[in-house]
Amino acid sequence: MLEEARTLPSVALEMLTVGEHMSPEVRINVGGPSRMDEWAPKIVEMRRRKPPVGWNEIGRITGLGCGNSYTAWKRFVQATETQPDDSKDEDGREENAVSA
């Protein structure tokens, strides 16, 4: 198994040669934004609408399902804000905050 991890898949190796000639340059995209990453800002926008789009509808629109849509939303919000909107009550106060 370890030996397999050190070699490129056959599809990638085939891209390195064109006929009998070596390709001068090959770019292999080994990572990029996932579908969740691409949908996250759009999901945040849908949840901020008044009234917010429901999770079932967001799952249907994105094809990610409810759970993955929520995860994408939560990760994006945590990365860009201090608190997700859903952690606040209807008055904009944090639900777990202690009143003075």
Protein Blocks (a to p, Z undefined) as FASTA:
>chain_A
ZZmmmpccfklmmmmpghjbccfbdcddfbdcdfklmmmmmmmmmmmpccdddfklmmmm
nonojmlmmmmmmmmmmmmmmbdfklpcfkopafkbccZZ
